[in-house]
Amino acid sequence: MNSCNVCQAETKNKCSNCNQVAYCSVQHQKQDWKSHKSNCHPFRVAHNELLGRHLVATRNIKPYEIVLKEAPLMRGPAQISVPVCMGCLNAIEPNDHITCDKCGWPLCGPECPTLDEHKAECQLTEARGQKVNVQEFNGPHPLYTCVSTVRCLLLNETNPANAEKFQQLESLEQTRRGSNQWKADLASIGQFIPKFFRTQKFSEEEIMRAVGALQINGHEVPTSDPPHVAVFYTASFTENSCVPNLAKSFTKNGHCILWAPKAIKKGANLSICYSDAVWGTADRQRHLMQTKLFKCSCERCVDVTELGTYYSALKCEDRKCTGLLLPIKADDWNGCWRCRECQKQVQRKYVDGILERAGKDIQSMEKTAENGFKYLKHYEKWLPPQHYHLSEVKILQVQLIAKDQKELMVLPDEQLQLKLKYAKELIELYEILAPCEVRMLGTLCFELHSAIAEHTRRVALQSNLSPKEMLEESLLYVEKCVNYLQYESDIFVEGHILKQAKINRDALRMVIRIS
């Protein structure tokens, strides 16, 4: 039995959403809703020595269910940023912006809807007695390196409630202290802020703690161009997994939406990927160690085969052998690699030579379908079909082989079959490896749906039949697309794909009903 949150009477009934607060009646639940609403989530904050604070599901979470919607505590320019408007955080042009009358920081215009967010550093800059003068616009500008840290430091003045929450976030200051990154941050931010703003308002310790909290808890938010950084309080408690159970989307105004692409069982830890789930394990591990200061031990990272996909493997150096090379030890991707069939070992230098060349060739390649085919043909000598470099190029191929419906209708059959093949293989691969990379998966599903629909049209023209099974397969993938992209704003390309996918879905349902 539990005590009612209003009258303390014993009851068996709990809030059906969070499964944590009890009520003896519907009336008392309604009465308490205003105070309970902000904390009513299908999870609780737990703590242990290994993970620190983390989120645990308090009930079964259904597929596609929103788990958390949250506004940022603070948002600002990325640490490495071109000049941006200090209101909306979008890039500005040399000849198409204004400067703040009080402080001189660039703005996109007087009508910018988010100018209030500029007030904090505006007052601090005005107090220094000299306006900012940004003249260079063609690359990252050093002045912007410190802006988001300044906004974090000024939360006490701009939003005391958010400041209290920000102070609770982990900064890993003691772990970071003395590292090369910490020393660089000390020079470019910790020592720069007092000198540039001519203020003793913040101690070096306060500044460096804010820098650490921002780097450890910051999220890249793509609602501006370039993307900006934001800190979310509750979302910061999600743990890392390279096969996470939560996807992350953003509203137009930069609020975070965490939702479940698949069902999550009660008692499961809630996770997002702190790195990029489409990278290979060595790159993810390196990135996590550099930016978050830990080594991941999720189910994907401790399995050299990456859940049986061999996503980072190489083909054996012996061309007569059909085996694959992988690290001898799952926790040492920088050591020797060994063929899992003939047991032949190679040094990491051999591996690096192939991977570096393959990566550089993708970067330098002019992105055309013809060049993509050449790349795949060349590197299949060393890389297995699902390798991350080949998969990256296949994603490009799916998009480049017929970029719109008109091109799709005149596409040679051979290339249409390749588009179908690549899209199916990629969806199958990433639904295993990166099930929460919803924007990529949604886009691939839309491309596959379109290709199947075109293939169906051609079959129907040749046989005077309407192959219902093919129509149903096309419908399956457009419905998947809608599910994956359902929380994407129309300010993103994926939001426009979602709109078209809904139209196509409804039309297909009608065709299938009458066929």
Salt bridges, closest charged atoms under 4 A:
GLU65 OE2 - ARG59 NH2 2.40
ASP116 OD1 - LYS119 NZ 3.51
GLU117 OE1 - ARG75 NE 2.67
GLU121 OE2 - HIS118 ND1 2.89
GLU121 OE2 - ARG151 NH2 2.78
GLU157 OE2 - LYS201 NZ 2.69
GLU173 OE1 - ARG176 NH1 3.67
GLU173 OE2 - ARG177 NH2 3.08
ASP185 OD2 - ARG176 NH2 2.71
ASP283 OD1 - ARG286 NH1 2.65
GLU306 OE1 - ARG284 NH1 3.38
GLU306 OE1 - ARG300 NE 2.91
GLU317 OE1 - LYS344 NZ 3.38
ASP352 OD1 - ARG348 NE 2.65
GLU370 OE2 - LYS374 NZ 3.70
GLU380 OE2 - LYS377 NZ 3.60
ASP413 OD1 - ARG458 NH1 2.49
GLU425 OE1 - LYS394 NZ 3.67
GLU425 OE2 - LYS421 NZ 2.93
GLU431 OE2 - LYS480 NZ 2.89
GLU447 OE1 - LYS419 NZ 2.92
GLU454 OE2 - ARG457 NH2 2.71
GLU454 OE2 - ARG458 NE 2.72
GLU473 OE2 - LYS424 NZ 3.10
GLU479 OE2 - ARG509 NH2 3.12
GLU488 OE2 - ARG439 NH1 3.24
ASP490 OD1 - LYS252 NZ 3.33
ASP506 OD1 - ARG505 NE 3.18
